[in-house]
């Protein structure tokens, strides 16, 4: 059984702070405009988490968690250590089917920053400790090439209208067990 030691705790805090703060000193802002595009027959995926602001902000810094949730930081790490996933951190639904030309999007309904990143294959993200604890040792190359606008603050949105039939895979590059598959059917 894996143990969560104080050294690992310090490493986790440092790694998560870096991931949740973007790629530098620039502030994170939700993308603009796409929420209005999710109308009509557009499909929506919700990005969810249940971070407890008091404990996440105490461990990772003020503003890390901005909405009220019920999972403390210690419980988050404990669950991830034991089960390699945390069901309260998810994309819902985790699979959708759309028609070619139909739009879909994701909206961050959680309290933490997330990404909704298209990847060729699911893998690890930008926080080595979360990769290790979730069993995602090999980082998805797309997660290593994130830009500041790829980080979705609470309330932030992602929007896409695929131009080819096929299957697309999306994951959070901070919490790599958060995954969704979008199947696009031809006309």
C-alpha positions in Angstrom: 0.0 0.0 0.0 1.3 3.4 -0.9 1.7 6.0 1.9 1.3 9.7 1.6 4.3 11.1 3.4 5.1 14.7 4.3 7.7 14.9 1.6 5.2 13.8 -1.0 2.7 16.2 0.4 5.2 19.1 -0.1 5.9 18.0 -3.6 2.2 17.7 -4.3 1.5 21.1 -3.1 4.3 22.6 -5.2 3.3 20.7 -8.4 -0.4 21.5 -8.1 0.3 25.2 -7.4 2.4 25.4 -10.6 -0.3 23.6 -12.7 -3.2 25.7 -11.3 -1.4 29.0 -11.8 -0.9 28.8 -15.6 2.4 28.9 -17.4 3.8 32.0 -15.8 2.8 35.2 -14.0 -0.1 36.0 -16.3 -3.5 35.7 -14.7 -5.8 32.9 -15.8 -9.0 34.1 -17.5 -11.8 32.1 -19.0 -12.0 32.0 -22.8 -14.5 34.5 -24.1 -17.4 34.1 -26.4 -18.0 30.3 -26.9 -20.7 29.9 -24.3 -23.1 31.7 -26.6 -22.3 29.2 -29.3 -23.6 26.3 -27.2 -27.2 26.7 -28.4 -29.6 24.6 -30.5 -28.4 21.1 -31.0 -24.9 21.7 -29.4 -23.9 19.0 -26.9 -22.5 20.0 -23.5 -19.9 18.3 -21.3 -19.6 19.6 -17.7 -16.3 19.8 -16.0 -16.9 19.0 -12.3 -15.0 18.9 -9.1 -15.9 19.1 -5.4 -12.9 21.0 -3.9 -13.4 22.4 -0.4 -12.1 26.0 -0.6 -10.8 26.2 3.0 -8.5 23.2 2.7 -7.5 23.5 -1.0 -6.7 27.2 -0.6 -4.8 26.5 2.7 -2.7 23.8 1.0 -2.3 25.3 -2.5 -2.7 29.0 -2.1 -5.6 31.5 -2.1 -7.9 31.3 -5.0 -7.1 27.7 -5.9 -10.7 26.6 -5.2 -13.4 29.3 -5.7 -16.6 27.3 -5.3 -18.0 25.4 -2.4 -17.3 21.7 -2.5 -17.2 18.9 0.0 -13.9 17.1 -0.6 -11.0 18.3 1.6 -7.5 18.4 0.2 -6.4 15.6 2.5 -9.3 13.4 1.4 -8.6 14.2 -2.3 -5.0 13.0 -1.9 -6.0 10.0 0.2 -8.6 8.9 -2.3 -6.3 9.3 -5.3 -3.6 7.4 -3.4 -5.9 4.5 -2.7 -8.0 4.3 -5.9 -6.1 6.2 -8.6 -9.2 8.3 -9.4 -11.6 10.6 -7.7 -15.2 10.3 -9.0 -16.0 13.9 -7.9 -13.4 15.2 -10.4 -14.9 14.2 -13.8 -16.3 15.2 -17.2 -20.0 14.5 -17.4 -21.0 12.9 -19.5 -17.7 11.2 -20.3 -18.8 10.1 -23.8 -21.1 11.9 -26.4 -22.1 11.2 -30.0 -22.6 14.1 -32.4 -23.2 14.5 -36.1 -20.6 16.0 -38.4 -21.2 19.8 -38.3 -22.8 19.7 -34.9 -21.1 21.7 -32.1 -20.2 20.6 -28.7 -18.5 22.3 -25.8 -17.4 21.9 -22.2 -18.1 24.3 -19.3 -16.1 24.3 -16.0 -18.7 24.0 -13.3 -16.1 23.2 -10.7 -14.1 25.3 -8.3 -10.6 24.7 -9.7 -8.9 25.4 -12.9 -9.0 22.5 -15.4 -8.2 21.9 -19.1 -10.3 20.2 -21.7 -7.5 19.2 -24.0 -7.8 17.1 -27.2 -5.2 14.3 -27.1 -4.2 11.5 -29.5 -4.0 9.1 -26.6 -4.9 9.5 -23.0 -1.9 9.9 -20.7 -0.5 12.0 -17.8 -0.7 15.7 -17.4 1.3 18.6 -16.1 1.4 17.6 -12.4 3.9 14.7 -11.9 2.5 13.6 -8.5 -1.1 13.5 -9.8 0.2 11.5 -12.8 1.9 9.0 -10.4 -0.9 8.7 -8.0 -3.4 8.1 -10.8 -1.2 5.6 -12.7 -0.7 7.9 -15.7 3.1 7.9 -15.8 3.4 8.8 -19.6 2.5 12.4 -20.2 0.2 13.0 -23.2 2.4 15.2 -25.6 -0.5 17.7 -26.0 -0.4 18.3 -22.2 3.3 19.3 -22.5 2.4 22.0 -25.1 -0.4 23.9 -23.2 -0.9 27.6 -23.7 -2.3 30.0 -21.1 -5.7 30.0 -22.9 -6.0 26.2 -22.5 -6.6 26.6 -18.8 -10.3 27.0 -18.0 -11.0 28.9 -14.8 -14.4 28.1 -13.0 -17.1 29.2 -15.4 -14.7 29.0 -18.4 -15.8 27.3 -21.6 -14.5 25.3 -24.6 -16.3 25.0 -27.9 -15.6 23.1 -31.1 -17.4 22.1 -34.3 -15.5 19.1 -35.7 -14.9 19.1 -39.4 -14.3 15.3 -39.9 -16.0 12.1 -38.7 -14.1 10.0 -36.2 -13.4 9.8 -32.5 -11.8 12.6 -30.4 -10.3 12.1 -26.9 -10.2 14.9 -24.3 -8.6 15.0 -20.9 -7.8 17.4 -18.2 -4.1 18.0 -18.2 -4.0 18.8 -14.5 -6.2 15.9 -13.3 -5.5 13.2 -16.0 -8.2 10.7 -14.9 -10.8 13.3 -16.1 -11.5 12.1 -19.6 -14.2 12.2 -22.3 -14.7 10.7 -25.8 -16.5 12.5 -28.6 -17.7 10.3 -31.5 -18.5 12.3 -34.6 -20.7 10.5 -37.1 -20.6 11.4 -40.8 -23.5 12.9 -42.7 
